[in-house]
Amino acid sequence: MKRFLIVGATVLMLAGALNAVPVLANDRDPTVAGQSLRTLAARHNLAIGTAVDMDVLKDTTDPQYRAIAASQFSTVTAENVMKWEVLEPTRGVYNWGPADELIDFARKNKQKVRGHVLVWQNQLPAWLTQGVTDGTINDTQLRTILRNHITAVVKHFKGKIWQWDVVNEAVSDPWDSPSSIHLKGFWAQHLGPGYIADAFRWARAADPDALLFYNDYNIEAFGDRGPSDKTWYTYTMAKQLRASGVPIDGVGSQGHLGTQYGNFDAFQALEVLDAFSDLGLATAFTEVDVRSLMTDGVRAGDSNEINPRLQASAENYSVLLQACLANRRCLSYTVWGFTDKHSWVPGWFSDPPEGLATLYDEFYQPKRAYNAVKADLAFSGPPHVLPRVTQKPRR
């Protein structure tokens, strides 16, 4: 009898184990493929965002753009309407309308806003650059103008911006002359290196609660940590700013990649995010896209050329997202536009032509990259992916 009881118990245990398999399978959410990126990202307390073209957003003949921007993303960034030449085309006269419309769009759709950008050497108003060129604006006056601009803009949007790109693309590239990395551009030339710390302090004075970021491209992986390593220079600069008490809260890595390059893996990207986090900084990927060369074969529809590019694009989107998920201080992952129909890439990279850079094709159909991002969000979790650590603004 004892032997039969043991055998019977064993059979019941085996039956229970076998029956557990379909139960577990049934517990898996069968609708995961139909969930939005923002819903899946929310599991990790990660914000997922897109840059928004306000002209397209307001185009009533293109409703899909607005619908996807509202439904798929939890943060939005102004592609252009918060840049200086748009905000203040005439000295002392601000054009707040388009940027305010984006803020209103975000509020209605329960989205956060990344402010882009306070200080950049490009897309400056003509009155400013011409005044410096012809001598009617000297360097002392220029510093006052910059302070007034930062103060006016940040105060106007106070309480409505989650993260500000305070200073953008201030660091040179190794192909510049000289090849050793240095601060470049209009502001460094006229105000010296101290303008970066000033900009962060002025922004903090105008809004104590916004997170303040330095933002740049080609800082996704360390090189040899030598004089021509842009990522290492940026890390060292951030470390010095932090040590000097400058109220910098985070570093944004833009993530503009191309499938024609070797690029890097998730561990290399994570190494950089971890290095910034060890300084007490938040991190973010702020302008992700992955462009490809538009060869004659691609433009002719040759699948032998198109498919490898789509697969490589998906891999590169995934690499950055995996690194972000693994770093608990990586707060947001933003793509720079989401459809090839309205991508900045073909207009900027035209010789040779490049494209295919976004998550959706020109007909708003999700591409392999979209599904790779969705899968990373859906299937990641403990112990290596944990919820984000809240970053508090540095005073």
N, C-alpha and C positions, 0 to 999 in steps of 0.2 A: 504494500500500500504506500509506504514511504517513497519507494522508487517511482511509483506512478504519479505521486504528488509532485515530485521533483521534475519528472518529465513533463507533466502537465503545466507546471509553472514556467518551465523553459519554453514550451510551445507558445504559451500566452505572451511571454516577454518577446519572443521572436515575432509573433503576430503584431504586437504593439509597435515594435521597431519598424516592421515593414509598413504598417499602416501610417507611421509617422511621416513617411516620405511624401505621400500625396497631400498630407495636411500642411507640411512646410511649403510645398509647391503652391498650394491654394492660398497660403498666407501672403505670398508675394503679390504686390500690387500689380494687377494685370494692365492698369492704365498708365504705367510710368511713361510709356512712349508718347502719350498724349498730354503729359504735364508740361507746363511752360518752364523755361530756363529759370525764371525768377522763383517759381515754386520749389524747384529742386535745389536751387542755391540756398534758399531760406533754411533748409535742413542743417546747413553748416553755418548759419548766420553770416553768410557771404552775400554781398551785394553784387549783382551782375548788371552791367550797364551798356549803354551805347551812346555814341555821339549822335546828335540830332541836327539835321539840316532844316532850319526853320522855314525856308521857302517851300520845301517839299512837304513838311508837316502841315502847312496851311493850304496845300494844293487839293482842292476838293475832287479833282479828277484822278487822284492817286490815293484812295482811301486805305489801301493795304499798308502803306507805309505807316500811317498813323496808328492803325490797328495793331501792327506788330510792335511798334515802339512802345505802345501802352501796355500790351499784354505780356511780352516776353522778358521785359527788363525792369529791374527794381531801382536803377539809377539812370540819370540822363546827364549828358555833358553837352554844352553848347559847342557845336562844331566851329562856329565863327562869331556869333552875335555877342559874345562877351569879350572879344578882342578889341584892343584900343581903337583901331581905325573905324570900327563899327559903333562903338559906344560913344566916342567923342570925335566925330568927323570934323567938327568946327570947334576951335578952342573955347572951352568954357560952356559949350552947349552939348548936353548929353542926350543920346538917343536910347532911352531905356526900353522902348516899346517891345522890340523882338525878344530881348532877354526876359522881360517880364512875362511875355506870353509863354516862354518855355517854363518858367517858374510856375505859372498857373496850370500848365499841362501836367507838370510833375505832381502838383498838389492834388489835382483831380484824380490822378492815377496812383496815388499813395507811393510816389517815388522820391528818392533823395536826389540831390543835385550836386554834381561836381562843377565847381567854378573854374573856367578855363578862358583866359589866363591873365594874371595881373601884370607881369613883367616879362617881356619877350622882345627880341630885337627885330622880329618880323611883324608885318601887318600893323605897323605904326601909322598914325595919321600923317598926311603930307605936311600939315602946318607945323608939326613937331620936327620932323626930319629936315624939312627945308629951313626952318628957323635956326637949327643947329648948323646947317651947312652955310647959310649966308651970314651967320654971326649975330643975328638978332636975339638968339637964345644962347647965353653962355653956360658954362658947366654948373655954376652956382645956381642959376635960374632953373637949369634942367633938373637938378636934384629936388628943388622945391616943387617943380611940375610933377615929377614922379611921385613924390610924397602925397601931393594933393590928389593925384589920380587914384592911387591905391586907397587912400582914405575915403574918397567919395564913392568909389565902386563898392568897397567892402561894406561901408555903412549903408549904402542903398539896399544891398542884399542881405543885410545882417539878419541872422536867424533863419535864413532860407537856404544857405549853402552848407552842405555837409563837409566837403573837402575843397580847398582852394589850391590850384596850381599857382603858387605865389611867384616862383621864378622858373622859367622854362628854357631848356636848351642853352644854358650858359657855358657849357664845357665844350671844348674843341674836339675834333676827331683826329685820329692818327695820320690821316692822309692830308691834313691841313699843313700849313707851313708856319712855324716849325712843327715837326712831327711830335715833339714832346707835348703832352696834354697841358692846356692852359685855359684860362677864362677868355672867351671870345666875344666879339660882337659890339654893338652900339653902346650898350650900357657900361661894359667893362672899359671900353676905350675912353669914354667921357667921364665916368664917375669912379673908376678904379674898382678893385675887388670888394670894397666895403659895402657896395650897393646891395649885395645879396642879404647880408645881415640886416641892413636898414630896412629892406623890403619886408622881411619877416616881422620885424619889430613894429613897423607901421601897420601891417595887416592885423597883427595881434591887438594893437591898441584900438583898431576899428571894430573888431569882433572877437571877444574873448573866448567864444565857444566853437568857432569853425576850426577844423583840422587843417593845418598849413603844410603843404607839400612842396618839395623840389621835384621837378619832372624833367626827364630827359630820355633820349633814344640811345640804342646800342650800349645799354648797361645791363643786359640780361645775364651775362656770365663774366667771370673774371678772366683776364688774360694772364700775362706773366708777372703782373703786379709791378711792372717797370714803368718808366717815364711815358710810354706810349699806350698804357692800359687805361682807357677811359673809365671803365667801371671802378678800378682801384682808385683813380683820382677822385671820382665822385664820392666813393665811400670815405676817403680821407677828408674830403671837404665837409661832408656831413658830420663826421666825427668831430672835426674842429669847431663847426658851428654849434654842435650840441655841447661840447666842453666849454664853449664861451657863453653859454646861457642863452643863445639865440632860440626863440620859440618856434623851432622847426619840429613838426610832429611826424612827418613821414617823407618817404622817397617814392616817387612814382616811376616805374619803368614802362616806357611806352609800348614796347613789344611790336614794333613794325618789322616784320620778318619777310624773307623771300625764299621760295622753294629752290632757287638756283644756288643757294649758299649752304654750307655745311651745317650752320647753326649749332645746336647743343642739345643736351638731354635734360630731363627734369631734375636730376641731381645737381647738375651745374647751375641751373637757374635757382634751385633751392638754396644752394650755398650762398648766393648773393643775398637773397631775401633774409636768410638767417643772420648774415653778417650785419645787415642794417637793423634787424630786430634786436641783436645783442647790444646795439647802441641805445635801445629804448625807443626806436622809431617804428611807426607803422609802415607797411608797404602796400603797394597796389600795382596792378597792371592797368595802364590808363588809356592805351590807344591801340589795342591789338588788331592787327590784320596780317595776312600772309599772302603776298602777291606772287605772281608767276609771270615768266616771260610769255608773251603772246606771239608765239612763232606762227609762221604761215600755216603749219599743220594744225595748231590749236584753233586759229581763226577759220580754218576750213572744216573744223568739226572732227578731226582725226582722233578717235578714242584712244589710240596708242600713245598719243601725246597728252591728251586731256586727263585721262585716268591717273597716271602717275602724279600729275600736278595736284589733282584733287586729294589724293591720298597723302601726299607730302604736306599739303596745307592742313589737313585734319591732324596730322601728327604734330605739327608745330603749334597749333592752337591747344592741343591736348598737353603738350610739354609744359607750356606756361601755366595752364590751369592746374595741372597736377602739383607743380611747385607751389602755387598759391594756396591750394587746399592743404598742403602739408605744412605751411607756415601759418601759425595761428594769428599772427599780426598782419597777414595779408587780408585787407578788409574788403577789397573790391577788385573786380575783373571786368574791364570795360573794352568793348570792341569799337573801333573807329569807323562807325557806319556798319550796317548789317546787310545791305543788299548791293550786288554789283551794278544795279540800275543807277544808284546814286553814290558811287564810290569816288573818292578823291584821287585814287591811284592812277587811272588812265590819263587824267589830265596832268598829273605831275610827272609820271614816269612814261614818257612818250618816245624816248630815243635810247635804247629800243623800247617798244611798247610793252607795258605790263598790265596785268589785270587779275581777274578771278580771286580777289583778295578777301572777300567777306563770307559770312555764314550762309547767306541766301543768294541764289542766282538772280539774274535780271527780271525773272518772272515771279519772284518771291517764293521760289521753291527751296526748301532747306537742302543744303549740300552735305556732303560727307562730314565736313568740319562741324556743322551744326550738331549732327548726331554724335560725333566724338565728344563734344563739349557736354551734351546732354548725358551721355553715358558716364563721363567722369563725375558729374554732379550726382547722378542717380546711384552709382555703385560704390562710391567712396564712403568711408566711415571709420569708426574707431578700429584699432588704436592709433593709427597713423594720421587720420584726419579727424580733427576735433573742432568744436565751435570756435569762432573767432574770439580773440581777446580784445575787449573794448579799449580803445585808445582815448585817453583824456588829453585835451588841449594843454600844451605846455604854456605856463604863464611867464 
